Amino acid sequence: MNLIEGRDLVVGYGRQPIAAPGSFAIRKGEYICMIGENGAGKTTFLRTMLGLLKPVSGTVVFHGMQKEEIGWVSQQSPAQKDFPASVEEVVLSGFAGRLSHRFFYSSEEKKKAVEYMTLTGCLNCRERSFRQLSGGQRQRAMLARALCAAKEILLMDEPTAGLDPAAQNAFYDVIDKLHEKGMTIVMITHDLSCLSKADRIIHFGSDVSFLSKEEYLRSSLHVS
């Protein structure tokens, strides 16, 4: 089952194209790693699928969900590090897109937030200020927040950048568990060691190549 389709898609800023992914489909349950050169359009591609950027041309089509139901984990930013809220408040904000005319989170949403904080290993930090956390703890909280929004798919932009090896491995362990439960994963990464987990590789360079892991390993794009 296809969750997201691109049809003759060209991405960029304004009318300036950066990459042309063309026509493609993201299928339910896939684990996709996006790799390639800096500036080749990987982040622009994800932001276009999220609806944060308009395509230069072509369309993005969702099947069985809305773009508000996509979980999103970005790279850490200085603004995140200084965010003046508790971990629980940050995680619950993942439900904000579903509040509509409500002013308060439901008991079911609060229960789900606890479930996701437990899953990602940040429940013991729930009352702490987000700004007081380590980099690894912040990304665990942001992953829990993304899960509050996610229906079936997580998009991630180098989520382990800047983390020490132990924190990276702990983060990947959580991602593996989510994938085993059926979550679709699409992740930009420069950590080639995690490609072994991928079903498909999207390579951004002079063009955009959608390859199975086996095709990528046999191709000239593979760097051992």
ZADO-1210 file (C-alpha; in nm, 4 decimals, padded with zeros to 6 digits):
<atoms>
<atom x="00.0000" y="00.0000" z="00.0000" code="MET" pos="1"/>
<atom x="00.1317" y="00.3417" z="-00.0985" code="ASN" pos="2"/>
<atom x="00.1239" y="00.6105" z="00.1720" code="LEU" pos="3"/>
<atom x="00.2782" y="00.8978" z="-00.0271" code="ILE" pos="4"/>
<atom x="00.3235" y="00.9410" z="-00.4011" code="GLU" pos="5"/>
<atom x="00.5194" y="01.1963" z="-00.5930" code="GLY" pos="6"/>
<atom x="00.4078" y="01.2716" z="-00.9464" code="ARG" pos="7"/>
<atom x="00.6654" y="01.4410" z="-01.1710" code="ASP" pos="8"/>
<atom x="00.7922" y="01.6149" z="-00.8583" code="LEU" pos="9"/>
<atom x="01.0554" y="01.8877" z="-00.8686" code="VAL" pos="10"/>
<atom x="01.1541" y="02.0461" z="-00.5354" code="VAL" pos="11"/>
<atom x="01.3287" y="02.3709" z="-00.4520" code="GLY" pos="12"/>
<atom x="01.2684" y="02.7185" z="-00.3155" code="TYR" pos="13"/>
<atom x="01.0295" y="02.9474" z="-00.4972" code="GLY" pos="14"/>
<atom x="01.0839" y="02.8826" z="-00.8662" code="ARG" pos="15"/>
<atom x="01.4434" y="02.7672" z="-00.8192" code="GLN" pos="16"/>
<atom x="01.4669" y="02.3867" z="-00.8580" code="PRO" pos="17"/>
<atom x="01.7155" y="02.1913" z="-00.6463" code="ILE" pos="18"/>
<atom x="01.6252" y="01.8278" z="-00.7134" code="ALA" pos="19"/>
<atom x="01.3866" y="01.6300" z="-00.9326" code="ALA" pos="20"/>
<atom x="01.2695" y="01.3126" z="-00.7542" code="PRO" pos="21"/>
<atom x="01.0141" y="01.2631" z="-01.0339" code="GLY" pos="22"/>
<atom x="00.7466" y="00.9970" z="-00.9825" code="SER" pos="23"/>
<atom x="00.7803" y="00.7631" z="-00.6861" code="PHE" pos="24"/>
<atom x="00.5907" y="00.5969" z="-00.4013" code="ALA" pos="25"/>
<atom x="00.6632" y="00.5553" z="-00.0300" code="ILE" pos="26"/>
<atom x="00.5075" y="00.2253" z="00.0737" code="ARG" pos="27"/>
<atom x="00.3600" y="00.1291" z="00.4100" code="LYS" pos="28"/>
<atom x="00.6119" y="-00.0384" z="00.6399" code="GLY" pos="29"/>
<atom x="00.9245" y="00.0585" z="00.4468" code="GLU" pos="30"/>
<atom x="01.2526" y="00.1664" z="00.6044" code="TYR" pos="31"/>
<atom x="01.4096" y="00.4190" z="00.3681" code="ILE" pos="32"/>
<atom x="01.7452" y="00.5926" z="00.4124" code="CYS" pos="33"/>
<atom x="01.8200" y="00.9091" z="00.2181" code="MET" pos="34"/>
<atom x="02.1855" y="00.9780" z="00.1509" code="ILE" pos="35"/>
<atom x="02.3967" y="01.1973" z="-00.0735" code="GLY" pos="36"/>
<atom x="02.5788" y="01.5237" z="-00.1065" code="GLU" pos="37"/>
<atom x="02.5115" y="01.8267" z="00.1128" code="ASN" pos="38"/>
<atom x="02.2945" y="02.0766" z="-00.0711" code="GLY" pos="39"/>
<atom x="02.1571" y="01.8138" z="-00.3116" code="ALA" pos="40"/>
<atom x="01.7987" y="01.8597" z="-00.1892" code="GLY" pos="41"/>
<atom x="01.7368" y="01.5911" z="00.0738" code="LYS" pos="42"/>
<atom x="01.5929" y="01.8241" z="00.3383" code="THR" pos="43"/>
<atom x="01.4050" y="02.0223" z="00.0741" code="THR" pos="44"/>
<atom x="01.2475" y="01.6954" z="-00.0436" code="PHE" pos="45"/>
<atom x="01.1292" y="01.6042" z="00.3075" code="LEU" pos="46"/>
<atom x="00.9963" y="01.9535" z="00.3737" code="ARG" pos="47"/>
<atom x="00.8015" y="01.9377" z="00.0483" code="THR" pos="48"/>
<atom x="00.6429" y="01.6061" z="00.1499" code="MET" pos="49"/>
<atom x="00.5509" y="01.7661" z="00.4833" code="LEU" pos="50"/>
<atom x="00.3822" y="02.0545" z="00.3050" code="GLY" pos="51"/>
<atom x="00.6259" y="02.3088" z="00.4485" code="LEU" pos="52"/>
<atom x="00.7436" y="02.3937" z="00.0966" code="LEU" pos="53"/>
<atom x="00.5458" y="02.4043" z="-00.2269" code="LYS" pos="54"/>
<atom x="00.6769" y="02.1933" z="-00.5164" code="PRO" pos="55"/>
<atom x="00.8466" y="02.3813" z="-00.7971" code="VAL" pos="56"/>
<atom x="00.6369" y="02.1528" z="-01.0167" code="SER" pos="57"/>
<atom x="00.4511" y="01.8244" z="-00.9872" code="GLY" pos="58"/>
<atom x="00.2437" y="01.7069" z="-00.6920" code="THR" pos="59"/>
<atom x="00.2594" y="01.5110" z="-00.3660" code="VAL" pos="60"/>
<atom x="-00.0389" y="01.2836" z="-00.2999" code="VAL" pos="61"/>
<atom x="-00.1301" y="01.1250" z="00.0355" code="PHE" pos="62"/>
<atom x="-00.3245" y="00.8005" z="00.0675" code="HIS" pos="63"/>
<atom x="-00.5325" y="00.7307" z="00.3776" code="GLY" pos="64"/>
<atom x="-00.3862" y="01.0162" z="00.5831" code="MET" pos="65"/>
<atom x="-00.3311" y="01.3906" z="00.5980" code="GLN" pos="66"/>
<atom x="00.0053" y="01.5636" z="00.6009" code="LYS" pos="67"/>
<atom x="-00.0692" y="01.6652" z="00.9623" code="GLU" pos="68"/>
<atom x="-00.0495" y="01.2944" z="01.0499" code="GLU" pos="69"/>
<atom x="00.3173" y="01.2656" z="00.9528" code="ILE" pos="70"/>
<atom x="00.5680" y="01.2518" z="01.2386" code="GLY" pos="71"/>
<atom x="00.8669" y="01.4842" z="01.1890" code="TRP" pos="72"/>
<atom x="01.2039" y="01.4793" z="01.3665" code="VAL" pos="73"/>
<atom x="01.4515" y="01.7432" z="01.2518" code="SER" pos="74"/>
<atom x="01.8125" y="01.8115" z="01.3362" code="GLN" pos="75"/>
<atom x="01.8649" y="01.9811" z="01.6707" code="GLN" pos="76"/>
<atom x="01.8625" y="02.3596" z="01.6562" code="SER" pos="77"/>
<atom x="01.9659" y="02.6346" z="01.9022" code="PRO" pos="78"/>
<atom x="01.5990" y="02.7306" z="01.9381" code="ALA" pos="79"/>
<atom x="01.5124" y="02.3771" z="02.0518" code="GLN" pos="80"/>
<atom x="01.7855" y="02.3814" z="02.3152" code="LYS" pos="81"/>
<atom x="01.6369" y="02.6926" z="02.4767" code="ASP" pos="82"/>
<atom x="01.2715" y="02.5890" z="02.4544" code="PHE" pos="83"/>
<atom x="01.1070" y="02.6955" z="02.7875" code="PRO" pos="84"/>
<atom x="00.8718" y="02.4032" z="02.8503" code="ALA" pos="85"/>
<atom x="00.8694" y="02.0696" z="03.0289" code="SER" pos="86"/>
<atom x="00.9397" y="01.7488" z="02.8391" code="VAL" pos="87"/>
<atom x="00.5780" y="01.6415" z="02.8819" code="GLU" pos="88"/>
<atom x="00.4533" y="01.9727" z="02.7380" code="GLU" pos="89"/>
<atom x="00.6856" y="01.9359" z="02.4385" code="VAL" pos="90"/>
<atom x="00.5706" y="01.5786" z="02.3753" code="VAL" pos="91"/>
<atom x="00.2012" y="01.6661" z="02.4074" code="LEU" pos="92"/>
<atom x="00.2431" y="01.9468" z="02.1533" code="SER" pos="93"/>
<atom x="00.2650" y="01.6731" z="01.8915" code="GLY" pos="94"/>
<atom x="-00.1144" y="01.6490" z="01.9227" code="PHE" pos="95"/>
<atom x="-00.1621" y="02.0232" z="01.8579" code="ALA" pos="96"/>
<atom x="-00.2644" y="01.9663" z="01.4964" code="GLY" pos="97"/>
<atom x="-00.5624" y="01.7605" z="01.6164" code="ARG" pos="98"/>
<atom x="-00.6948" y="02.0041" z="01.8776" code="LEU" pos="99"/>
<atom x="-00.9143" y="02.1951" z="01.6315" code="SER" pos="100"/>
<atom x="-01.1350" y="02.4120" z="01.8568" code="HIS" pos="101"/>
<atom x="-01.0331" y="02.2381" z="02.1786" code="ARG" pos="102"/>
<atom x="-00.8078" y="02.4151" z="02.4294" code="PHE" pos="103"/>
<atom x="-00.6985" y="02.1097" z="02.6295" code="PHE" pos="104"/>
<atom x="-00.5514" y="01.7695" z="02.5532" code="TYR" pos="105"/>
<atom x="-00.7806" y="01.4735" z="02.6107" code="SER" pos="106"/>
<atom x="-00.7137" y="01.2004" z="02.8657" code="SER" pos="107"/>
<atom x="-00.6503" y="00.9614" z="02.5765" code="GLU" pos="108"/>
<atom x="-00.3887" y="01.1967" z="02.4296" code="GLU" pos="109"/>
<atom x="-00.2185" y="01.2303" z="02.7679" code="LYS" pos="110"/>
<atom x="-00.2180" y="00.8510" z="02.8001" code="LYS" pos="111"/>
<atom x="-00.0619" y="00.8169" z="02.4553" code="LYS" pos="112"/>
<atom x="00.2038" y="01.0754" z="02.5423" code="ALA" pos="113"/>
<atom x="00.3031" y="00.8678" z="02.8461" code="VAL" pos="114"/>
<atom x="00.3155" y="00.5571" z="02.6257" code="GLU" pos="115"/>
<atom x="00.5465" y="00.7274" z="02.3757" code="TYR" pos="116"/>
<atom x="00.7689" y="00.8773" z="02.6453" code="MET" pos="117"/>
<atom x="00.8031" y="00.5281" z="02.7907" code="THR" pos="118"/>
<atom x="00.8828" y="00.3802" z="02.4501" code="LEU" pos="119"/>
<atom x="01.1475" y="00.6415" z="02.3732" code="THR" pos="120"/>
<atom x="01.3002" y="00.6322" z="02.7213" code="GLY" pos="121"/>
<atom x="01.2264" y="00.9871" z="02.8342" code="CYS" pos="122"/>
<atom x="00.9432" y="00.9282" z="03.0812" code="LEU" pos="123"/>
<atom x="01.1757" y="00.9808" z="03.3775" code="ASN" pos="124"/>
<atom x="01.2422" y="01.3328" z="03.2388" code="CYS" pos="125"/>
<atom x="00.8773" y="01.4280" z="03.1877" code="ARG" pos="126"/>
<atom x="00.8740" y="01.7089" z="03.4474" code="GLU" pos="127"/>
<atom x="01.2183" y="01.8461" z="03.3648" code="ARG" pos="128"/>
<atom x="01.2713" y="02.1552" z="03.1526" code="SER" pos="129"/>
<atom x="01.3471" y="02.0645" z="02.7934" code="PHE" pos="130"/>
<atom x="01.6411" y="02.3051" z="02.7950" code="ARG" pos="131"/>
<atom x="01.8065" y="02.1082" z="03.0779" code="GLN" pos="132"/>
<atom x="01.8303" y="01.7843" z="02.8813" code="LEU" pos="133"/>
<atom x="02.1306" y="01.6327" z="02.7074" code="SER" pos="134"/>
<atom x="02.1299" y="01.6127" z="02.3292" code="GLY" pos="135"/>
<atom x="02.0289" y="01.2474" z="02.3340" code="GLY" pos="136"/>
<atom x="01.7456" y="01.3108" z="02.5803" code="GLN" pos="137"/>
<atom x="01.6162" y="01.6013" z="02.3685" code="ARG" pos="138"/>
<atom x="01.6026" y="01.3845" z="02.0566" code="GLN" pos="139"/>
<atom x="01.4187" y="01.1104" z="02.2473" code="ARG" pos="140"/>
<atom x="01.1628" y="01.3704" z="02.3561" code="ALA" pos="141"/>
<atom x="01.1315" y="01.5033" z="02.0003" code="MET" pos="142"/>
<atom x="01.0797" y="01.1482" z="01.8750" code="LEU" pos="143"/>
<atom x="00.8019" y="01.0976" z="02.1337" code="ALA" pos="144"/>
<atom x="00.6481" y="01.4268" z="02.0148" code="ARG" pos="145"/>
<atom x="00.6644" y="01.3088" z="01.6522" code="ALA" pos="146"/>
<atom x="00.4902" y="00.9842" z="01.7473" code="LEU" pos="147"/>
<atom x="00.2007" y="01.1847" z="01.8906" code="CYS" pos="148"/>
<atom x="00.1492" y="01.3289" z="01.5428" code="ALA" pos="149"/>
<atom x="00.2366" y="01.0202" z="01.3403" code="ALA" pos="150"/>
<atom x="-00.0320" y="00.7944" z="01.2014" code="LYS" pos="151"/>
<atom x="00.1863" y="00.5547" z="01.0062" code="GLU" pos="152"/>
<atom x="00.5024" y="00.7355" z="00.8995" code="ILE" pos="153"/>
<atom x="00.8026" y="00.9180" z="01.0478" code="LEU" pos="154"/>
<atom x="01.0211" y="01.1550" z="00.8455" code="LEU" pos="155"/>
<atom x="01.3576" y="01.2346" z="01.0039" code="MET" pos="156"/>
<atom x="01.6354" y="01.4726" z="00.9044" code="ASP" pos="157"/>
<atom x="01.9679" y="01.3483" z="01.0457" code="GLU" pos="158"/>
<atom x="01.8126" y="01.2876" z="01.3885" code="PRO" pos="159"/>
<atom x="02.1372" y="01.1573" z="01.5424" code="THR" pos="160"/>
<atom x="02.3614" y="01.4427" z="01.4229" code="ALA" pos="161"/>
<atom x="02.5707" y="01.5731" z="01.7110" code="GLY" pos="162"/>
<atom x="02.4943" y="01.2802" z="01.9413" code="LEU" pos="163"/>
<atom x="02.7664" y="01.0646" z="02.0947" code="ASP" pos="164"/>
<atom x="02.7883" y="00.6990" z="01.9784" code="PRO" pos="165"/>
<atom x="02.5981" y="00.5641" z="02.2805" code="ALA" pos="166"/>
<atom x="02.3119" y="00.8100" z="02.2295" code="ALA" pos="167"/>
<atom x="02.3064" y="00.7336" z="01.8562" code="GLN" pos="168"/>
<atom x="02.2812" y="00.3590" z="01.9195" code="ASN" pos="169"/>
<atom x="02.0038" y="00.4091" z="02.1759" code="ALA" pos="170"/>
<atom x="01.8096" y="00.6248" z="01.9289" code="PHE" pos="171"/>
<atom x="01.8466" y="00.3686" z="01.6497" code="TYR" pos="172"/>
<atom x="01.7278" y="00.0937" z="01.8849" code="ASP" pos="173"/>
<atom x="01.4020" y="00.2831" z="01.9385" code="VAL" pos="174"/>
<atom x="01.3627" y="00.3389" z="01.5625" code="ILE" pos="175"/>
<atom x="01.4137" y="-00.0347" z="01.5024" code="ASP" pos="176"/>
<atom x="01.1399" y="-00.1182" z="01.7547" code="LYS" pos="177"/>
<atom x="00.9017" y="00.1287" z="01.5885" code="LEU" pos="178"/>
<atom x="00.9722" y="-00.0208" z="01.2474" code="HIS" pos="179"/>
<atom x="00.9110" y="-00.3711" z="01.3807" code="GLU" pos="180"/>
<atom x="00.5703" y="-00.2487" z="01.5005" code="LYS" pos="181"/>
<atom x="00.4858" y="-00.1333" z="01.1468" code="GLY" pos="182"/>
<atom x="00.5948" y="00.2320" z="01.1428" code="MET" pos="183"/>
<atom x="00.7208" y="00.3555" z="00.8058" code="THR" pos="184"/>
<atom x="01.0612" y="00.5234" z="00.8394" code="ILE" pos="185"/>
<atom x="01.2123" y="00.7774" z="00.5975" code="VAL" pos="186"/>
<atom x="01.5416" y="00.9142" z="00.7312" code="MET" pos="187"/>
<atom x="01.8171" y="01.1391" z="00.6006" code="ILE" pos="188"/>
<atom x="02.1486" y="01.0136" z="00.7319" code="THR" pos="189"/>
<atom x="02.5240" y="01.0440" z="00.6833" code="HIS" pos="190"/>
<atom x="02.5749" y="00.7357" z="00.9017" code="ASP" pos="191"/>
<atom x="02.6237" y="00.4668" z="00.6388" code="LEU" pos="192"/>
<atom x="02.6305" y="00.1942" z="00.9045" code="SER" pos="193"/>
<atom x="02.2517" y="00.2165" z="00.9352" code="CYS" pos="194"/>
<atom x="02.1967" y="00.1390" z="00.5655" code="LEU" pos="195"/>
<atom x="02.1967" y="-00.2309" z="00.6526" code="SER" pos="196"/>
<atom x="01.8522" y="-00.1803" z="00.8093" code="LYS" pos="197"/>
<atom x="01.7046" y="-00.0095" z="00.5033" code="ALA" pos="198"/>
<atom x="01.4677" y="-00.1617" z="00.2495" code="ASP" pos="199"/>
<atom x="01.5439" y="00.1145" z="00.0005" code="ARG" pos="200"/>
<atom x="01.7997" y="00.3872" z="-00.0502" code="ILE" pos="201"/>
<atom x="01.7222" y="00.7267" z="-00.2027" code="ILE" pos="202"/>
<atom x="02.0477" y="00.8788" z="-00.3280" code="HIS" pos="203"/>
<atom x="02.0699" y="01.2515" z="-00.3994" code="PHE" pos="204"/>
<atom x="02.3488" y="01.3647" z="-00.6294" code="GLY" pos="205"/>
<atom x="02.3451" y="01.4981" z="-00.9843" code="SER" pos="206"/>
<atom x="02.0094" y="01.3203" z="-01.0017" code="ASP" pos="207"/>
<atom x="01.7832" y="01.1363" z="-00.7553" code="VAL" pos="208"/>
<atom x="01.8012" y="00.7550" z="-00.7558" code="SER" pos="209"/>
<atom x="01.5491" y="00.5269" z="-00.5850" code="PHE" pos="210"/>
<atom x="01.7211" y="00.1908" z="-00.5273" code="LEU" pos="211"/>
<atom x="01.6676" y="-00.1264" z="-00.3309" code="SER" pos="212"/>
<atom x="01.9444" y="-00.1897" z="-00.0791" code="LYS" pos="213"/>
<atom x="02.0811" y="-00.4641" z="-00.3060" code="GLU" pos="214"/>
<atom x="02.0774" y="-00.2346" z="-00.6110" code="GLU" pos="215"/>
<atom x="02.2582" y="00.0343" z="-00.4167" code="TYR" pos="216"/>
<atom x="02.5290" y="-00.2059" z="-00.2940" code="LEU" pos="217"/>
<atom x="02.5922" y="-00.3194" z="-00.6521" code="ARG" pos="218"/>
<atom x="02.5947" y="00.0338" z="-00.7935" code="SER" pos="219"/>
<atom x="02.8775" y="00.2794" z="-00.8456" code="SER" pos="220"/>
<atom x="02.7086" y="00.5054" z="-00.5884" code="LEU" pos="221"/>
<atom x="02.8056" y="00.2694" z="-00.3056" code="HIS" pos="222"/>
<atom x="03.1054" y="00.3783" z="-00.0978" code="VAL" pos="223"/>
<atom x="03.2446" y="00.0904" z="00.1071" code="SER" pos="224"/>
</atoms>
